[in-house]
Amino acid sequence: MTISEKNMANAIRALSMDAVQAANSGHPGMPMGMADVATILFSDFLNYDPKAPKWADRDRFVLSAGHGSMLIYSLLHLTGYDRPTMADIKDFRQLSSPCAGHPENFKLAGVEATTGPLGQGFAMAVGMAIAERHLNAHFGDDLVDHKTWVIAGDGCLMEAINHEAVGLAGHLGLGRLNVLWDDNGITIDGGTELSTSEDIPARYEASGWHVARCDGHDFDDIRRALSEAEADPRPSLVACKTVIGYGAPNKQGTSATHGAPLGEDEIAATREQLGWNDKPFEIQEDILASWRQIGAKGAAKRAEWEARLKAHSLSEEFERRMSGALPDQNMMQDYLEGLVQDPPKVATRKASEMALGALTAALPEMVGGSADLTGSNNTKTDSTKPLTKDDYSGRYIYYGIREFGMAAAMNGMALHGGIIPYGGTFLVFTDYCRGAMRLSAIQNSRAIYVMTHDSIGLGEDGPTHQPIEHVQSLRAMPNMHVFRPADAVETAECWALAIQRSEGPSTLALTRQGLPPIRHDVSVNLCEKGAYSIKAPENAQKVVLIATGSEVSLAMAVAAQLEAAGVGAVVISMPCTELFDAQTDSYKSDLLGGDDMVRVSIEAGTTFGWERYTGLNGLRFGIDSFGASAPINDLFAHFGLTAEAITPQILEKLG
C-alpha cells in the first residue's frame, strides 16, 4: 500500500503537537506548517544516511528556525536515526532528553548546528556552503559534492545578521546553498504586517540570489520549486507560502500556535481535521515503514562515496582534515627558536601575523579572513590567497563590514569540518560578534577570533574604539579560551594552543602598540598552564605582580622599582585565565603565594573580577571608566598605568 505524502507529513504534525503538549512548552506551529515542505525535502532532495550521520559528503540541513525543533526531532526519528527514540520525544524539553527546547548539535547526530537565536543558523549555513566549495576545489567532485539546505522563518530573515549573511553568500556565488523560507506571515506578536513591509524576495534578488516561490502545502509545487533551486547556479531562496499550525482548525494561521501548546481540545480537533486516528506518540506501522524506507535510500550513495574515497589518492589527507587532527603538534618549534635568536619588539598583532605565516604554511585547512580590517588585524599571509566565487581554493575571505556574519560563518565552517577558521576585527567589536561567539562556545566550534587593538593602547581613536570590559566579559563566557599574550613568543605559544584546541573556540586579544620581548626560553610552552612566573624576586619576597598582555612589561618595570626599594617581587604573566583556573590547587597556590603576600593585578581594562586572584586585600590597577582620545603614552599616564604611578601605591600598601 502506498502511503500518501499528506499522511507522511501528518506524522510530523502529530509528533510535534503531542510533544509540545506533553512538555506544556514549545512551538508547535512552525513544524506543523512546514511539515509538507520538510517531507518533500527529506524524501526527494536531501542526501543523508541515518546509519552514518557523520558521512562527510552528506548534505547539510540546518533548522535555522530552531524554535520549531520538533520538526527536526520528528524527522530524525521517522527516518531512522538511532536517536531521538520515541521515549526521547515524549521527554521533549526535559533534562533527561536530547530533544532540547532548541536543537543542540552535541546532543543528537543529525543536528548539524545549535540553533534558536534567529538568523544564526542561516548564517552558519553560509559558512557550511563556503566550506563545501572550498574543499571541493581541493579534493574534487569525487569526495566533496553536496548541498546545504536551510529552513528559516520570518524572524531569521528579519534579524540583522541575515542581511550580512545574504550579502556574503550572494557575493561569493554560493549556488549549493538553498534556503526554504517558512513564509507564514506570523510572529509572536501577531501578523508580520505589524513590524515589516519590506519586499524580501526583491532584497535577495538584489543581493545576487535566485528566488522561487511555492504553495507550501502543494507537494507537486514544492517539488517544482526545490528542483528550480537545486538547478540554479546562484544561492536560492524558496518562499514557501504556508499556514502556521496547519491542521489546527481553530488556531492555524494565528500567533496562538507559535509559542504555546495547542491544548487538549484543539489537538483532538486537529486529529479529526487531519484524519489522524492514532493515539499520542503512536505512528502507524505502514507510515513509519515508509519513512524508514526513505531514510534508507542514502545508504547506497554513501557506499558509493566510500568506495571513491578508498580509491582516491588524497583520501588520507581528506580524512585527516575532516577528523580535525593536526599533522604535527610541534609545528611551531622551529619558528619559536628563531624568535629567541633575534627577539623582535613588535605589537602582538604583528607577532600574530608572523606566527600565522608559519601556521598557514603548515596547515592547509586554515582559512582566515577579516571584517574589512586586514591591514589592521594582520590576518593575511603569503599562504592565504583570496577565496572568491571565481576561485574557491583560496584561503582568505574578505568579509566586508560584517562582524556578526563573519563569526557565524566561521562557526559554520568549523561545524562542517575540514577547515579551521580564523577571523579578525577590533576587540571592541566583539560586541557585534558576541552572539556567534557564544554559539561557538555552546556548540564546541573550533573557531579562532583574532581581536586586535585590545586596549587604550590604540590611542587617538578614543573611547568608542577602546575596549574596557571586553576581555573580562569574554573570560566570563563558558568554554571560551581568551589569550592575551605579552610578546612574540607568547603570541606564538597562544596560537599553538588555540590551534590544538578542537573542543571549543579561542580569542586572541592583541595589541596595536609594540611590546618588548620578555621570553627567551622556548623549550616548554609556558602559556599552556595559563600563568607562570616570568621574574623571580631578588630581595625578600613581599609582592606578587600579575599582569597580562601589554601590561606584563609594565609589571616588570614596577618590579624593578620595588626591588630598588628593597622589596622582592615576583612577576606573573597570565595569558589565559581559563587555562590557569584548570591547574591544580598546588600549582595555583605556589604561583600566587600565601596570604602574607600583597597581590597586585595590572591590566589595561576593567578591574572587575581580578579580586579572585588578588584577594579583597590586594591591589587592582586598571580602568573602570571609558577611555579617552589621546596619544598612547598620555593615556597610560592619565589612567595611572605607569610604574611611577603604581609603585608608590604598592609601597604604601606594604606600610
C-alpha positions in Angstrom: 0.0 0.0 0.0 1.4 3.4 -1.0 1.4 5.9 1.8 0.3 9.4 0.8 2.7 12.3 1.2 0.0 14.0 3.3 0.0 11.2 5.8 3.8 11.2 5.9 3.7 14.9 6.7 0.9 14.4 9.2 3.2 12.1 11.2 5.4 15.1 11.7 2.4 17.2 12.8 1.2 14.7 15.3 4.6 14.1 16.9 5.2 17.9 17.1 1.9 18.8 18.7 1.9 15.9 21.1 5.5 16.5 22.3 4.8 20.2 22.9 1.6 19.4 24.7 3.3 16.8 26.9 6.0 19.3 27.8 3.5 22.1 28.2 6.1 24.2 26.4 7.3 24.7 22.9 6.4 25.9 19.4 4.0 23.6 17.5 3.0 26.0 14.8 6.2 26.0 12.7 6.7 22.2 12.4 3.0 21.8 11.6 3.2 24.5 8.9 6.4 23.3 7.3 5.7 19.5 7.6 4.8 19.3 3.9 7.9 21.1 2.7 10.1 19.0 5.0 8.6 15.8 3.8 9.5 16.6 0.2 13.0 17.8 1.2 13.8 14.7 3.1 12.1 12.4 0.6 13.4 13.7 -2.7 16.3 16.1 -2.3 18.4 15.8 0.9 21.3 13.3 0.7 21.8 11.7 4.1 22.2 8.3 5.8 20.8 7.9 9.3 23.2 4.9 9.8 26.2 7.1 9.1 25.2 10.6 10.3 28.8 11.9 10.0 29.3 10.8 6.4 31.5 13.6 5.1 29.7 14.2 1.8 26.2 14.3 3.2 24.0 17.3 2.5 23.9 19.6 5.5 20.5 20.5 6.8 20.2 23.5 9.2 16.9 24.3 11.0 17.6 28.0 11.4 14.1 28.5 12.9 15.3 26.4 15.8 12.2 27.2 18.0 10.4 24.7 15.7 12.8 22.0 17.0 10.1 19.3 16.9 10.3 19.4 13.1 13.9 18.0 13.1 13.3 15.7 16.1 10.4 14.2 14.3 12.3 13.8 11.0 15.3 12.2 12.7 13.1 9.7 14.5 11.0 8.9 11.5 13.9 8.5 9.0 15.7 6.0 11.4 18.4 7.8 13.3 19.3 6.0 16.5 18.1 8.9 18.5 15.8 10.5 19.3 13.8 7.5 20.3 10.1 7.8 21.0 10.9 7.9 24.7 13.2 10.9 24.0 10.4 12.7 22.1 8.0 12.0 24.9 10.5 13.8 27.2 10.8 16.8 24.9 12.4 19.8 26.7 13.1 17.7 29.8 16.5 17.3 31.4 16.8 13.7 30.5 16.1 14.1 26.8 18.4 15.1 23.9 15.4 16.8 22.5 16.2 20.2 23.9 14.0 23.2 23.5 16.2 24.3 20.6 18.3 21.9 18.6 21.8 21.2 20.0 24.5 19.7 17.7 26.3 17.9 20.5 23.2 16.1 21.8 21.9 14.5 18.6 23.6 13.2 15.4 21.8 14.7 12.5 21.6 18.1 14.2 24.3 20.0 12.3 24.3 23.2 14.3 22.9 24.6 17.5 20.2 27.0 16.5 17.5 29.1 18.1 19.0 32.6 18.1 17.2 33.6 14.9 19.3 34.2 11.8 22.4 32.5 13.1 21.5 29.1 11.7 21.1 30.7 8.3 24.4 32.5 8.7 26.2 29.3 9.8 24.8 27.6 6.7 26.6 30.2 4.6 29.8 29.1 6.3 29.0 25.4 5.6 28.4 26.3 2.0 31.8 28.1 1.8 33.4 25.0 3.4 31.9 22.7 0.8 33.0 24.8 -2.2 36.5 25.3 -0.7 37.0 21.6 0.0 35.6 20.7 -3.4 38.2 23.0 -5.0 40.9 21.0 -3.3 39.5 17.4 -3.4 37.2 17.4 -6.4 33.7 16.2 -7.0 34.5 12.6 -6.1 35.0 13.5 -2.5 33.1 16.8 -2.0 29.9 17.4 -3.8 27.0 18.2 -1.6 24.5 20.9 -0.8 23.4 22.9 2.2 19.7 23.2 2.9 18.1 25.6 5.4 14.7 26.1 6.8 14.3 29.7 8.0 11.4 31.7 9.4 10.3 35.3 9.2 12.4 36.1 12.2 15.5 34.6 10.7 15.0 36.9 7.7 14.4 40.0 9.9 17.5 39.7 12.1 20.3 42.0 11.1 22.7 39.0 10.7 20.5 37.9 7.8 21.5 40.9 5.8 25.2 40.2 6.4 24.8 36.5 5.5 22.7 37.1 2.4 25.2 39.7 1.1 28.2 37.4 1.7 26.5 34.4 0.1 25.4 36.4 -2.9 28.9 37.9 -3.3 30.6 34.5 -3.2 28.0 32.9 -5.5 27.2 30.0 -3.2 24.9 28.1 -5.5 24.9 25.0 -3.4 23.0 26.9 -0.7 19.2 26.6 -0.7 17.1 28.4 1.9 13.5 27.4 2.4 11.6 30.3 3.9 8.6 29.4 6.0 6.6 32.3 4.7 3.7 32.2 7.1 3.3 35.9 7.9 3.2 35.3 11.7 5.5 36.3 14.5 4.8 36.0 18.3 3.3 39.5 18.4 0.9 38.7 15.5 1.0 39.2 11.7 4.2 40.4 10.2 2.5 43.5 8.9 2.8 44.8 12.5 6.6 45.1 12.1 7.7 44.9 8.5 6.8 45.9 5.0 10.0 45.1 3.1 10.0 43.2 -0.2 12.0 40.3 0.9 12.3 38.5 -2.5 13.5 41.7 -4.0 16.2 42.1 -1.4 17.5 38.7 -2.1 17.4 39.2 -5.9 19.3 42.5 -5.4 21.9 40.5 -3.5 22.6 38.1 -6.3 20.2 35.3 -5.2 17.8 33.2 -7.2 14.2 33.4 -5.8 11.5 30.8 -6.2 8.0 30.6 -4.8 5.7 27.7 -4.0 2.5 26.8 -2.2 3.9 25.1 0.9 1.0 22.7 1.1 1.0 21.6 -2.5 3.5 18.7 -2.8 4.0 19.0 -6.5 4.5 22.7 -6.3 7.1 22.3 -3.5 8.9 19.7 -5.6 9.0 22.1 -8.6 10.4 25.0 -6.6 13.0 22.9 -4.8 14.1 21.5 -8.2 14.5 25.0 -9.5 16.6 26.0 -6.5 18.8 22.9 -6.9 19.4 23.7 -10.5 20.2 27.4 -10.3 23.9 28.4 -10.0 23.1 31.1 -7.5 22.2 30.7 -3.9 18.4 30.2 -3.7 15.6 31.4 -1.5 12.4 29.4 -1.8 9.4 31.3 -0.4 7.2 28.6 0.8 3.7 30.1 1.5 2.5 28.1 4.5 -0.1 28.3 7.2 1.4 28.2 10.7 -0.1 25.5 12.8 -1.6 23.9 9.7 -4.3 21.4 10.6 -5.4 23.0 13.8 -8.9 24.2 12.8 -9.4 27.0 15.3 -5.8 28.2 15.7 -4.0 27.7 12.4 -2.8 30.9 10.8 -2.6 32.7 14.1 0.2 33.5 16.6 -1.7 31.3 19.1 0.2 28.3 17.5 3.6 30.0 17.6 4.9 29.5 21.1 2.4 27.6 23.2 0.8 24.2 23.2 -2.4 23.8 21.3 -4.3 22.4 24.2 -6.1 19.1 24.5 -9.3 20.3 22.9 -7.5 21.8 19.9 -5.3 18.7 19.5 -8.4 16.5 19.4 -9.9 18.8 16.8 -6.7 18.7 14.8 -6.6 14.9 14.8 -10.1 14.9 13.4 -9.3 17.6 10.8 -6.2 15.6 9.6 -7.9 12.2 9.8 -5.2 11.1 12.2 -6.7 8.5 14.5 -3.5 7.3 16.3 -3.0 7.9 20.0 -0.4 10.4 21.1 3.2 9.3 20.3 1.9 6.4 18.1 2.7 6.2 14.4 1.0 3.7 12.2 3.4 0.9 11.2 3.0 1.5 7.5 3.7 5.2 7.7 6.7 4.6 9.9 7.9 1.9 7.5 7.6 4.3 4.6 9.6 6.9 6.4 12.3 4.4 7.3 12.4 3.3 3.6 13.0 7.0 2.7 15.8 7.2 5.3 17.5 4.1 4.0 17.8 5.5 0.5 21.1 7.3 1.2 23.0 4.2 2.2 23.8 3.3 -1.4 25.1 6.8 -2.2 27.2 6.7 0.9 28.6 3.3 0.0 29.5 4.6 -3.5 31.2 7.6 -2.0 33.2 5.4 0.5 34.4 3.4 -2.5 35.6 6.5 -4.2 37.3 7.7 -1.0 39.1 4.4 -0.6 40.5 4.6 -4.1 41.3 8.3 -4.1 44.9 9.5 -4.0 44.1 12.2 -1.4 42.0 10.0 0.8 44.4 10.1 3.8 44.7 13.9 3.7 41.0 14.3 3.3 40.2 12.1 6.3 42.8 13.9 8.4 41.3 17.3 7.7 37.8 16.1 8.3 38.8 14.5 11.6 40.4 17.7 12.8 43.7 16.0 13.5 46.9 18.1 13.1 49.8 16.7 11.1 52.4 17.9 13.7 51.8 19.0 17.2 55.2 20.7 17.3 54.9 22.6 14.1 55.8 25.9 15.8 59.0 24.9 17.4 61.4 26.0 14.6 59.6 29.3 14.4 59.8 29.8 18.2 63.5 29.1 18.3 64.1 31.6 15.5 62.2 34.2 17.6 64.5 33.9 20.6 67.6 34.1 18.5 66.5 37.5 17.3 63.8 38.8 19.7 61.6 41.3 18.0 59.9 44.3 19.6 56.6 44.2 17.8 52.9 44.6 18.5 51.3 41.3 19.3 49.0 41.8 16.2 52.2 41.8 14.2 53.5 38.9 16.2 50.3 37.1 15.3 50.8 37.7 11.6 54.3 36.3 12.0 53.0 33.2 13.7 50.2 32.8 11.2 52.8 32.8 8.4 54.3 29.6 9.9 50.9 28.1 10.8 49.1 28.7 7.5 52.1 27.3 5.6 51.9 24.1 7.6 48.1 23.8 7.9 46.3 23.9 4.6 43.0 23.6 6.5 43.4 27.1 8.0 41.0 29.6 6.3 41.3 33.1 7.5 39.7 36.5 7.0 38.8 39.9 8.4 35.9 42.1 8.7 37.4 44.8 6.5 40.4 45.3 8.7 43.0 43.1 7.0 45.8 45.6 7.3 45.0 46.3 10.9 44.3 42.8 12.1 47.3 41.3 10.2 45.4 38.2 9.4 46.5 37.6 5.8 49.7 35.6 5.0 51.6 34.6 1.9 49.8 31.2 2.0 46.3 32.6 2.0 45.2 33.9 -1.4 41.6 35.3 -1.6 38.7 32.9 -1.7 36.3 34.2 -4.3 33.4 33.0 -6.4 35.9 32.5 -9.2 38.4 30.6 -7.1 37.1 28.8 -4.1 40.5 27.2 -3.5 41.6 30.5 -1.8 42.1 30.6 2.0 41.3 34.2 2.8 37.8 35.7 2.9 37.2 39.4 2.7 34.1 39.5 4.8 33.5 43.2 4.5 32.0 45.1 7.4 30.1 42.1 8.6 31.5 41.2 12.0 28.5 39.1 13.2 28.1 37.4 9.8 31.8 36.6 9.8 31.7 35.0 13.2 28.7 32.9 12.3 30.2 31.8 9.0 33.3 30.7 10.9 31.1 28.6 13.1 29.5 27.0 10.0 32.9 26.2 8.6 34.1 24.7 11.8 31.0 22.6 12.1 31.2 21.4 8.5 34.6 20.0 9.2 37.8 20.1 7.2 38.5 23.7 8.0 40.0 25.6 10.9 38.6 29.1 10.5 40.0 32.3 12.0 38.8 35.8 11.5 39.7 39.2 12.7 38.3 42.6 13.8 38.9 45.1 16.6 38.4 43.7 20.1 35.8 46.4 20.8 33.7 44.9 18.0 33.3 41.6 19.8 30.1 43.4 20.9 28.9 42.8 17.3 30.3 39.2 17.1 29.2 38.1 20.6 26.0 36.2 19.7 28.0 34.0 17.3 31.0 33.7 19.7 28.6 32.5 22.4 27.3 29.9 20.0 30.9 28.9 19.2 31.3 28.1 22.9 28.0 26.3 23.3 28.4 24.0 20.3 32.2 23.4 20.7 33.2 25.1 17.5 36.9 25.2 16.7 36.8 28.9 15.7 39.6 31.3 16.4 38.9 35.0 16.9 41.8 37.4 16.2 40.8 40.6 18.1 43.3 43.4 17.8 43.6 46.9 19.3 42.9 45.4 22.6 43.1 48.4 25.0 43.5 52.2 25.3 46.8 51.4 23.6 45.2 52.0 20.3 45.3 55.7 21.2 43.6 58.5 19.4 40.5 56.7 18.1 39.1 57.2 21.6 36.5 55.6 23.9 34.2 54.2 21.1 37.1 52.0 19.9 38.9 51.4 23.2 37.8 48.1 24.8 37.5 48.3 28.6 35.1 45.5 29.7 35.5 43.2 26.7 38.3 40.9 27.8 36.7 40.2 31.2 33.3 39.7 29.6 34.8 37.1 27.2 36.5 35.4 30.1 33.1 35.1 31.7 31.8 33.1 28.7 32.0 29.3 29.5 34.2 27.3 27.1 35.8 30.3 25.6 39.6 30.4 25.9 40.8 34.0 25.9 44.5 34.6 25.3 46.2 37.9 25.9 49.9 37.4 25.1 52.7 39.7 26.2 55.2 39.4 23.4 56.0 37.5 20.2 56.9 34.2 21.9 53.7 34.2 24.0 51.7 35.1 20.9 53.1 32.1 19.0 52.5 29.8 22.0 48.9 31.0 22.4 48.3 30.4 18.6 49.6 26.9 19.1 47.2 26.3 22.0 44.3 27.8 20.0 45.0 25.6 17.0 45.4 22.4 19.1 42.1 23.1 20.9 39.5 21.1 19.0 36.6 21.2 21.5 35.9 24.9 21.6 36.7 28.5 20.4 39.6 30.7 21.3 40.0 34.5 21.3 43.4 36.2 20.9 43.4 39.8 22.3 46.3 41.6 20.6 47.9 45.0 20.8 48.3 47.7 18.3 51.4 49.1 20.1 54.9 47.5 20.0 55.9 45.4 23.0 59.4 44.4 24.2 60.4 40.8 24.3 60.0 39.2 27.7 60.5 35.5 26.9 63.8 34.0 25.9 63.2 30.3 26.6 61.0 28.3 24.3 61.9 24.7 25.5 58.4 24.5 27.0 55.1 26.2 26.1 54.7 28.0 29.4 51.4 29.6 28.3 49.9 26.1 28.4 49.3 26.4 32.1 47.7 29.8 31.7 50.1 31.6 34.0 53.7 31.3 35.0 56.5 33.3 36.7 58.4 35.5 34.4 60.6 37.0 37.1 61.8 35.7 40.4 62.3 38.0 43.5 65.8 39.4 44.1 65.0 40.6 47.7 62.8 39.0 50.3 59.5 38.5 48.5 56.6 40.6 49.6 54.7 41.3 46.3 53.2 39.2 43.6 52.5 41.2 40.4 50.0 39.6 38.0 49.7 41.0 34.5 48.6 40.2 31.0 49.5 41.3 27.5 51.0 44.7 27.2 51.0 45.2 31.0 53.5 42.4 31.6 56.3 44.7 30.6 54.8 47.4 32.8 54.8 44.9 35.7 58.4 44.2 35.0 59.1 47.9 35.3 57.2 48.1 38.6 59.1 45.1 39.9 62.4 46.8 39.1 61.4 49.9 41.1 60.2 47.7 44.0 63.5 45.7 44.0 65.4 49.0 44.1 63.5 49.9 47.2 64.4 46.5 48.8 61.1 44.8 48.1 61.2 41.4 46.5 58.6 41.0 43.7 57.5 38.1 41.6 56.0 38.9 38.1 53.4 36.5 36.8 52.4 36.6 33.2 48.8 35.3 32.9 48.0 35.0 29.2 44.9 32.7 29.7 42.9 32.7 33.0 40.8 29.8 31.8 43.9 27.5 31.5 45.3 28.8 34.8 42.0 28.1 36.6 42.2 24.5 35.3 45.5 23.8 37.0 46.0 22.0 40.3 45.4 23.9 43.6 49.1 23.3 44.5 50.3 24.9 41.2 48.0 27.9 41.7 48.9 28.4 45.3 52.6 28.1 44.7 52.4 30.7 41.9 50.2 33.2 43.7 51.9 32.9 47.1 50.5 32.9 50.6 48.3 35.4 52.4 51.4 37.2 53.6 52.0 38.4 50.0 50.4 41.6 48.6 49.0 40.5 45.3 48.6 43.1 42.6 46.9 42.8 39.2 47.7 45.1 36.3 45.6 45.1 33.1 44.5 48.0 30.9 40.9 47.1 31.2 38.2 46.8 33.9 39.4 45.6 37.3 36.2 43.7 37.7 36.9 40.1 38.6 40.6 40.4 39.4 39.9 40.1 43.1 39.7 36.3 42.7 43.4 36.4 42.2 44.5 39.3 44.3 42.1 38.7 47.2 40.0 41.5 48.6 43.1 42.9 50.3 45.1 43.1 47.2 45.5 45.9 44.7 44.0 46.1 41.2 45.2 48.5 38.6 43.1 49.0 35.6 40.4 51.2 34.0 36.9 51.3 35.4 35.7 54.1 33.1 35.6 54.5 29.4 38.7 55.6 27.6 39.7 58.9 26.0 41.2 60.3 22.8 44.9 60.9 23.1 48.3 59.5 22.2 49.1 56.2 23.9 51.6 57.5 26.4 49.3 60.3 27.5 46.5 57.8 28.0 48.5 55.3 30.1 49.7 58.2 32.3 46.2 59.6 32.6 44.8 56.3 33.8 47.7 55.7 36.2 49.1 52.7 34.3 52.8 53.6 34.7 55.5 52.3 37.0 55.8 55.8 38.6 52.1 55.8 39.5 51.8 52.1 40.6 54.9 51.5 42.6 54.2 54.2 45.3 50.8 52.7 45.9 52.2 49.3 46.5 54.8 50.6 48.9 52.1 52.5 50.8 50.1 49.2 51.0 53.1 47.5 52.4 53.5 50.2 55.0 
